[in-house]
Amino acid sequence: AAAPPADAAWAVFFLTGENALPRMLELVSRGADWNPPTLHLLLWFAMRGVGLDQLTPTFLHTFSLLFVAAALCFMYFTLRRRFDRLPALAGVLAVAAQALVIRHAFEGRFYGPWLFFAAAFVWVLGSDAGRSSRRRDITLAIIAVFLCSIHWYGVFSLGLIALGVLIAWRSTMRQAIRLLLPSAVGVVALALLAPIALSQRASAAPVLWVH
């Protein structure tokens, strides 16, 4: 098998090669990687779904590229709710051309999926024309869990989106809070992952700023 490229994190290859999920989660909590296990879980299941026992650079980069591409699609459809095709496309291209986005599209770390979950959350937030919708609420809750658990700082993305909603809907604050309420499940999920964060902080304290 081809060796992982120099810009890829070796931890992703190491962890997803574990056949037993409990063992992989244990290694993450002990500091084999300093982020939540969500990316590794997504990769683990995706690999097994296509019959791979070991992660390959091609699969990892394709995985990241698909997440970024899907995120850009969500951005486009979100913008189309307010703008014509060309302005919406220009907005998407402004994001797609950003150097970090291009890098994360091929890097194979947390940032491509993080962008995807943020973009998907915004799109779902604006669905059903502001009406009460159980389907939207359930979808928002699920995406919020992924957004808050794909990276320890994913909750800041959720917070910024929520702040935007509260400012835009300040004249109908109760309705805004009702719309955002399902996303609190993501914060709860983050709290449940706190033991992993504390364990990682203990292992990283001598070598990283992360503590």
N, C-alpha and C positions, 0 to 999 in steps of 0.2 A: 504494500500500500504506500501511496505517496506520503511523504512527511508533511506535517502541518507547516504552513507558510510562516515566515518570520513574524508577520504582523498579527497573527492569530494568538489568542490566549491559550497556552498549553493546558490550563486548568479545564477548559471546555472539553478537550479531547480526552483528558485523563478521567474526568468525572463521568462523562456519558458512556465510557467504555465499561463501567461497572454494570454487571448483569442484575444485581439486586438493588432495587430502589432504596430500601432502608439503609443499605451501606453507602449509597451515593449521598443521601440526605445527611447521614452522620458525618461524612467527609466534608460536606459544605459547612455544616455547623462548627466543625473543628478548624475551619480556616483554609480549606483547600481552594476556596474562592471567597471573596469578601462581599458577596451580594446574595440576595435571596435565591432559593433553588429553582425559581419558576422557569428561567431560560433553560436550565439543564433538564428539567422535567419535559418541557416542550420538545426539546431536541431528542431526548431519550425515546419518547413515544413516536415522534416523527421518523426517527431512524428505524425503529422496530417495525413501523408501519410499512416501510418499503424494503424490509428484509436486511437491514444493515446491523451488524453487531458492533462495528467500530466506525466512528465518525471519520469522514474524509473531508479534505479541504473543499472539494467541489460541492459536496452536500451542504457544508456549513455556509459557504458563500451564497449558494442558491437560496438557502433558507433565509438568510438576511435580506437578500435582494427582493424576494417575494414579499416580505413584510414591509419593506420600504415602498415598493411599488403599490402594494395595497393601501398603504397609508396615504400616498399621493392621490389615489383614486378617491378615497374618502374625503380628502381635502377638496378635490374638484367638485364632488357632488354636494358637499356642504356649501361651497361658494356659489354653485349654480342655483341655490335657493334664493339668492339675492342679486346675482349678476348674470349677464349674458355669457355666452361660451368663451369669447376671447378674453374678457377680463378675468374670468375664472381660471382659464388656462394660464394666463400670465401670473396669477397668484400662485398656482401650483409650481410653475417653472421657477419662480423666485425662491421657493423652498428647495426644489429639487437641485438647483444649481449651487446651493450653499455647500461649501467645502466639507463641512462636517457630515452633512447628509450623504454626500457622495462617498465619503470614507466609510460611514456606518453601513451603507448599502452592501459593502463587500467585506466588512471587518469580521463579522461573526460574533459580536458581543451583544450586550443588552439593548443597545441604543436603537437599532432598527425596530425590534418589537415594541420598545417603549414609545417610539413615534407612532407606530401603528395603533396601539391601544389608546393613545391620546386622541388621535384623529378619529378613530372609530367612536370613542366616547362622545366627542363633539357632534358627530353626525347623528348618532342615535338620540342625543339630547334634543336635537331640533326636529325629530320625527313626530308624526301624528299631530302636527300643527298645534302643538301646545295643549291638546286635549288629554284628559286622564286616560292612561293606557297601561294595563297590567303587563302587556308584552314589552313595552318600552321600559317599564320599571325593572322587570326581571333582567332584561338585556343590559341595562345600565349597571345594575348590581354586579353582574358577572364580569363585565368589562372593567369596572372599578376595581374588582379584586385583582385582575391581571395587571392593571395600571399601577396599583400600589405595591404589587409584589414582584414586578419585573426588575425593579431596582429600588434600593432603599430610599432614593429621592423621588420616586414616581409619585408619591403623595403630594409633592409640591406642584406637579402638573395638574393633579386633580384640584388642588386648592386654588390655583390660578384660574382654571376654567370656572370653578364655582364662584370665585370673586367676580368674574366677568358677567356671569348670569345675574348675580345679586345687584350689580351696578346697573345692568341693562333693564332689569325688571324691578327697580327700586320702588316704582309706584304700585306694584302688586307683589310686595315682599312675601306674603303668605303663599302665593302661587309659586314663586321662585323656590322657596324652601321646600314646598311639596314636590317640585320637579327634581330637586337635588337630593332629596331624602334617601332614595335607594342607593346612591353612591356612598353612603356612610358604611355600607357593607365592606367596601374596600379598606376603610380605615380600621374596621374591626379585624379584617384579615391581616393587616399590617401589625396590629397589636398582638395577634396570635403568633406571629413570627418573631416577636421580641426575644424569646429565648435564643433563637439562632443568632440574632443580631448581637446579643450580649456575649455569646460564646465566640463569635467572630471578632468582636472588639478585643476580647481578652487575648486571642491568639495574634492579633495584628498590632497590638499596642507597641511592641518593641521596634517594629519596622515600618509602620505606615502612619500617615496623618489620620487615618480613619477612626482612631480611638477618640 
